[in-house]
């Protein structure tokens, strides 16, 4: 009975892994959502049956993927997504605090993604951690097709300047992008795996607190100040690229956290004032799209870290 249950879980995990990876590779619209769930089968299998069985599933998934997709892609997926998922699932049985599981998962995910990027660099010659700006511009022009041929004179020059600035900013913010993606990936996979465990009749091992109760440590204010200092130094010393990159990534990362905390506080206070949930969710969805809302939420988040605005409003949101 136990053997049959273990074999059943192994087959389901392998099939789910193949389905998610193939969907992310061949359906462009679902690439990002699928990538956020790449670790889920490995994490759940490791939590239920142990890391070695999870890695055996990963090897099977990698071999099956190599029949449909380039072998390099299959190997990179095994290293960048399956292995950290298996390790995080193993830790979930030994670490009880959800914040500890989340932090450990993010660190593990980042470490394996850096190793996968280095491996891809050795195998393909493409440096995903520091790509060449001119090469990226050539790819953009190639993908843009014949539409760029209609641009002439000043329009073509302006497009080139915007493209160069965008590419340079994207390259500079690669560390922030990797951290943000790893955090979203670990939260999504841990939440879904824990939900599946609860549906199986077992005790869930991870759960996010209610959104209205989200709060980040005050140390983020120190990181925000460091980012501002680095930005000021880079303005006077443009040759210090590493200082400029550190400042830019710290500024973007801390502002993102301020906005999230500001949204959480706003959701809480508006709930206390009887604002319907639909309007609160709409406000949260519009915040990334409307700059003024983003700035307002960032200020609210900064003040909340210093003065804990929730203490001035008692009770739970309706």
Backbone torsions as a table, in degrees:
resi	resn	phi	psi	omega
1	UNK	NA	-45.5	179.9
2	UNK	-66.7	-38.3	179.8
3	UNK	-65.5	-42.8	179.6
4	UNK	-63.6	-39.3	178.8
5	UNK	-65.5	-41.1	178.5
6	UNK	-64.9	-41.8	178.1
7	UNK	-65.5	-40.4	177.8
8	UNK	-60.7	-45.8	178.7
9	UNK	-62.8	-38.0	-179.7
10	UNK	-63.8	-44.7	-179.1
11	UNK	-66.0	-43.7	-179.9
12	UNK	-63.7	-42.3	-180.0
13	UNK	-63.7	-43.6	179.2
14	UNK	-63.8	-44.6	179.7
15	UNK	-64.4	-42.1	179.3
16	UNK	-64.5	-41.0	178.6
17	UNK	-62.0	-45.2	178.7
18	UNK	-62.1	-43.5	-178.7
19	UNK	-62.0	-45.0	-177.3
20	UNK	-67.9	-44.3	-178.4
21	UNK	-66.2	-42.9	-180.0
22	UNK	-66.6	-40.5	177.9
23	UNK	-60.2	-45.4	179.1
24	UNK	-64.8	-27.2	-176.7
25	UNK	-85.4	-31.7	-172.3
26	UNK	-112.3	-10.4	178.8
27	UNK	-114.6	96.8	-174.1
28	UNK	-57.1	-35.7	-177.6
29	UNK	-65.3	-29.5	-176.5
30	UNK	-102.8	10.7	-175.8
31	UNK	-61.6	-51.9	-177.3
32	UNK	-65.7	-49.1	177.1
33	UNK	-58.2	-38.7	179.2
34	UNK	-67.2	-39.6	179.5
35	UNK	-62.8	-33.5	178.2
36	UNK	-66.6	-18.7	-178.1
37	UNK	-110.5	7.4	-178.7
38	UNK	-57.3	-37.6	-176.5
39	UNK	-78.1	-15.4	-168.9
40	UNK	-58.9	-50.7	179.8
41	UNK	-60.7	-40.3	179.7
42	UNK	-65.7	-42.7	-179.0
43	UNK	-64.4	-45.3	-177.5
44	UNK	-67.8	-42.4	179.7
45	UNK	-64.5	-39.5	178.5
46	UNK	-66.6	-38.9	179.1
47	UNK	-66.2	-36.3	-176.0
48	UNK	-85.8	-47.3	-170.6
49	UNK	-114.4	-5.9	178.6
50	UNK	106.4	158.4	-174.5
51	UNK	-67.9	-31.6	-176.2
52	UNK	-70.8	-40.9	176.0
53	UNK	-66.7	-35.2	176.9
54	UNK	-63.6	-42.1	179.5
55	UNK	-69.4	-31.0	175.3
56	UNK	-65.7	-37.1	172.7
57	UNK	-61.2	-42.9	-179.9
58	UNK	-61.8	-40.1	177.2
59	UNK	-64.1	-40.9	177.7
60	UNK	-64.1	-43.0	178.1
61	UNK	-62.4	-42.6	-179.8
62	UNK	-62.6	-41.8	179.4
63	UNK	-67.1	-39.6	178.1
64	UNK	-67.2	-39.0	178.6
65	UNK	-64.4	-35.5	-178.7
66	UNK	-65.4	-17.1	175.7
67	UNK	-78.4	-24.7	-176.6
68	UNK	-107.9	-31.1	-174.5
69	UNK	-125.4	168.0	178.0
70	UNK	-56.2	137.3	-179.2
71	UNK	-57.2	-32.0	178.9
72	UNK	-62.7	-41.3	178.0
73	UNK	-61.4	-42.4	-179.8
74	UNK	-63.6	-41.7	-179.8
75	UNK	-67.4	-40.7	179.7
76	UNK	-65.7	-39.0	178.2
77	UNK	-63.5	-39.1	179.0
78	UNK	-62.8	-42.4	-177.2
79	UNK	-78.7	-41.0	-172.5
80	UNK	-82.2	-25.6	-173.2
81	UNK	-125.1	-47.7	-174.2
82	UNK	-70.5	-46.3	-178.0
83	UNK	-60.6	-47.7	177.0
84	UNK	-64.4	-32.5	176.6
85	UNK	-64.5	-41.1	178.5
86	UNK	-65.4	-40.1	-179.9
87	UNK	-69.0	-40.1	177.5
88	UNK	-65.0	-39.6	177.0
89	UNK	-63.7	-37.5	176.7
90	UNK	-65.2	-41.6	179.5
91	UNK	-68.1	-27.7	-178.1
92	UNK	-63.3	-21.5	176.5
93	UNK	-84.7	-10.0	-176.1
94	UNK	-117.2	-20.1	178.3
95	UNK	-111.1	125.1	-172.9
96	UNK	-95.8	-32.1	-178.3
97	UNK	-73.4	132.4	-178.1
98	UNK	-65.2	-33.9	177.4
99	UNK	-67.8	-35.6	177.7
100	UNK	-68.0	-41.2	177.2
101	UNK	-62.5	-43.9	-178.1
102	UNK	-64.2	-46.8	-179.1
103	UNK	-64.2	-44.5	179.0
104	UNK	-62.7	-41.1	179.2
105	UNK	-63.4	-39.9	179.3
106	UNK	-65.3	-45.1	179.5
107	UNK	-62.4	-44.0	179.3
108	UNK	-63.3	-44.8	-179.9
109	UNK	-60.6	-44.7	179.4
110	UNK	-62.7	-44.6	-177.7
111	UNK	-61.2	-45.1	-178.9
112	UNK	-70.6	-32.3	178.2
113	UNK	-69.8	-36.2	175.2
114	UNK	-64.4	-44.0	177.9
115	UNK	-62.4	-39.9	178.4
116	UNK	-65.3	-39.6	178.0
117	UNK	-64.4	-39.5	177.5
118	UNK	-66.5	-39.7	177.5
119	UNK	-64.6	-41.8	177.9
120	UNK	-63.8	-35.6	177.2
121	UNK	-61.8	-43.6	180.0
122	UNK	-69.2	-34.7	-175.5
123	UNK	-82.8	-39.0	-173.4
124	UNK	-111.1	-17.0	-176.5
125	UNK	83.8	2.1	179.2
126	UNK	-97.5	123.7	179.6
127	UNK	-94.3	100.2	-177.6
128	UNK	-76.9	-17.4	179.1
129	UNK	-82.3	-26.7	178.7
130	UNK	-146.8	70.0	-177.8
131	UNK	-68.7	157.9	179.6
132	UNK	-77.9	128.0	-175.8
133	UNK	-64.2	-42.3	-178.7
134	UNK	-64.2	-37.8	178.8
135	UNK	-67.4	-39.5	177.6
136	UNK	-63.7	-38.5	177.9
137	UNK	-63.7	-38.6	177.9
138	UNK	-64.4	-39.3	177.4
139	UNK	-63.5	-41.9	180.0
140	UNK	-62.5	-43.2	179.3
141	UNK	-64.1	-39.5	179.8
142	UNK	-66.0	-41.3	-180.0
143	UNK	-72.8	-24.7	-178.8
144	UNK	-70.0	-21.7	176.3
145	UNK	73.5	-150.5	-173.9
146	UNK	-79.4	-4.6	-178.0
147	UNK	-63.4	-30.2	-178.9
148	UNK	-72.0	-20.0	-179.1
149	UNK	-67.6	-18.5	179.3
150	UNK	-80.2	-13.6	179.3
151	UNK	-84.1	132.4	-179.4
152	UNK	-134.9	156.7	172.9
153	UNK	57.7	-125.8	-175.5
154	UNK	-65.2	-33.4	179.7
155	UNK	-64.3	-42.6	179.6
156	UNK	-65.0	-41.1	179.3
157	UNK	-65.9	-41.1	179.3
158	UNK	-65.2	-41.7	177.8
159	UNK	-61.5	-40.3	-179.5
160	UNK	-64.4	-40.5	179.7
161	UNK	-65.6	-43.5	179.3
162	UNK	-63.9	-41.5	-179.7
163	UNK	-64.3	-43.0	179.2
164	UNK	-63.3	-43.6	179.2
165	UNK	-64.7	-40.7	179.4
166	UNK	-65.1	-43.2	-179.5
167	UNK	-64.9	-43.6	179.4
168	UNK	-63.7	-39.3	177.8
169	UNK	-66.3	-40.8	179.5
170	UNK	-63.4	-40.9	178.9
171	UNK	-66.0	-40.8	-178.7
172	UNK	-65.5	-31.5	-175.3
173	UNK	-97.2	18.0	177.8
174	UNK	-59.4	-43.6	177.2
175	UNK	-58.5	-44.0	178.8
176	UNK	-63.0	-42.4	-180.0
177	UNK	-61.5	-41.8	179.8
178	UNK	-65.9	-41.2	179.7
179	UNK	-66.4	-44.6	-179.5
180	UNK	-62.2	-44.4	-179.6
181	UNK	-65.4	-42.8	-179.6
182	UNK	-62.5	-40.5	178.6
183	UNK	-64.1	-46.6	179.4
184	UNK	-64.6	-38.5	-179.7
185	UNK	-64.4	-47.3	-178.2
186	UNK	-66.3	-41.6	178.1
187	UNK	-61.9	-43.8	-178.9
188	UNK	-65.6	-46.1	-176.7
189	UNK	-69.3	-42.1	178.2
190	UNK	-64.8	-41.7	-179.7
191	UNK	-65.1	-45.4	-179.1
192	UNK	-67.6	-42.7	179.4
193	UNK	-63.4	-42.3	178.6
194	UNK	-65.2	-36.9	177.5
195	UNK	-64.7	-41.9	178.4
196	UNK	-63.9	-40.6	177.6
197	UNK	-61.1	-40.8	178.3
198	UNK	-65.7	-38.3	177.7
199	UNK	-67.5	-26.2	177.0
200	UNK	-79.3	-4.1	179.3
201	UNK	94.0	8.9	180.0
202	UNK	-101.6	169.4	-179.6
203	UNK	-77.0	127.6	177.9
204	UNK	-65.8	142.8	-176.9
205	UNK	-102.8	-5.4	-178.0
206	UNK	-153.3	140.5	174.7
207	UNK	-156.5	137.9	177.1
208	UNK	-79.9	144.2	175.1
209	UNK	-67.8	161.8	176.3
210	UNK	-55.5	143.0	-174.9
211	UNK	-58.2	-34.0	-178.1
212	UNK	-69.7	-7.9	-178.5
213	UNK	-111.9	10.8	179.9
214	UNK	-69.9	136.5	179.0
215	UNK	-154.2	143.3	-179.2
216	UNK	-112.7	156.5	-178.5
217	UNK	-65.9	154.4	-178.2
218	UNK	-70.1	-13.2	178.0
219	UNK	-60.1	-20.4	179.0
220	UNK	-62.3	-31.4	176.9
221	UNK	-61.2	-38.3	177.3
222	UNK	-64.7	-42.7	177.4
223	UNK	-62.3	-36.6	178.2
224	UNK	-63.7	-43.1	177.9
225	UNK	-64.5	-41.5	178.2
226	UNK	-61.3	-40.5	177.9
227	UNK	-62.2	-40.4	178.2
228	UNK	-64.6	-42.7	179.2
229	UNK	-62.1	-44.7	178.3
230	UNK	-61.7	-38.3	179.3
231	UNK	-65.6	-41.1	178.0
232	UNK	-65.2	-40.0	178.5
233	UNK	-64.5	-42.0	-178.5
234	UNK	-66.9	-27.1	177.3
235	UNK	-69.7	-35.6	178.4
236	UNK	-85.1	-23.7	178.6
237	UNK	-127.4	78.6	-177.2
238	UNK	-61.8	-19.2	-178.4
239	UNK	-73.8	-17.0	179.5
240	UNK	-85.6	80.2	-175.5
241	UNK	-66.6	-38.4	-177.3
242	UNK	-64.0	-36.2	177.6
243	UNK	-66.8	-40.8	178.2
244	UNK	-63.4	-40.8	-179.5
245	UNK	-67.9	-42.5	177.8
246	UNK	-61.1	-46.3	179.6
247	UNK	-61.7	-43.9	-178.8
248	UNK	-63.9	-43.8	-178.8
249	UNK	-68.8	-39.5	177.6
250	UNK	-64.7	-41.5	-179.4
251	UNK	-63.2	-47.0	-178.1
252	UNK	-67.4	-41.6	-178.4
253	UNK	-65.2	-47.5	-178.4
254	UNK	-67.6	-37.0	177.8
255	UNK	-65.7	-36.3	175.4
256	UNK	-61.3	-44.1	179.1
257	UNK	-66.2	-38.2	177.5
258	UNK	-61.9	-42.4	-179.4
259	UNK	-64.9	-42.4	179.1
260	UNK	-62.6	-44.7	179.6
261	UNK	-67.6	-37.8	176.4
262	UNK	-62.7	-38.9	175.8
263	UNK	-64.0	-40.7	179.1
264	UNK	-62.1	-45.4	179.6
265	UNK	-65.1	-42.3	179.8
266	UNK	-63.5	-41.5	177.4
267	UNK	-60.0	-41.3	-179.5
268	UNK	-65.3	-49.9	-175.8
269	UNK	-67.5	-42.0	178.7
270	UNK	-64.5	-34.2	176.0
271	UNK	-64.8	-37.0	176.8
272	UNK	-68.0	-25.9	179.7
273	UNK	-88.7	4.2	175.8
274	UNK	83.6	15.4	177.9
275	UNK	-70.8	131.0	-178.3
276	UNK	-58.9	151.2	-178.4
277	UNK	-61.4	-36.5	-179.3
278	UNK	-58.2	-42.9	-179.4
279	UNK	-68.8	-36.2	178.8
280	UNK	-67.2	-40.5	177.6
281	UNK	-66.8	-38.9	177.3
282	UNK	-62.1	-41.8	177.4
283	UNK	-60.7	-43.7	179.5
284	UNK	-64.2	-37.6	-179.9
285	UNK	-71.1	-31.7	-178.5
286	UNK	-81.9	-19.4	-175.0
287	UNK	-57.0	-46.0	178.9
288	UNK	-66.7	-18.9	-176.0
289	UNK	-95.0	-22.1	-176.8
290	UNK	-112.6	110.2	-174.3
291	UNK	-57.0	-39.3	-177.0
292	UNK	-64.3	-36.7	176.8
293	UNK	-66.8	-38.2	177.8
294	UNK	-63.3	-42.8	178.7
295	UNK	-65.9	-40.0	179.3
296	UNK	-64.4	-44.4	179.0
297	UNK	-64.9	-35.5	178.5
298	UNK	-63.7	-43.2	177.8
299	UNK	-64.1	-40.8	178.1
300	UNK	-62.5	-41.2	178.9
301	UNK	-64.0	-39.3	178.1
302	UNK	-64.5	-45.8	179.5
303	UNK	-65.0	-36.2	-179.3
304	UNK	-66.5	-36.3	177.7
305	UNK	-64.5	-31.7	-179.1
306	UNK	-87.7	-31.7	-171.2
307	UNK	-125.2	-2.7	179.1
308	UNK	51.1	75.4	-175.7
309	UNK	-64.3	-24.3	-178.5
310	UNK	-64.7	-29.9	-179.6
311	UNK	-64.7	-20.0	-179.1
312	UNK	-87.5	-3.6	176.7
313	UNK	-128.6	114.9	-175.5
314	UNK	-90.1	159.5	176.5
315	UNK	87.9	-178.4	179.2
316	UNK	-104.0	152.9	178.3
317	UNK	-65.6	146.4	-178.5
318	UNK	-73.7	NA	NA
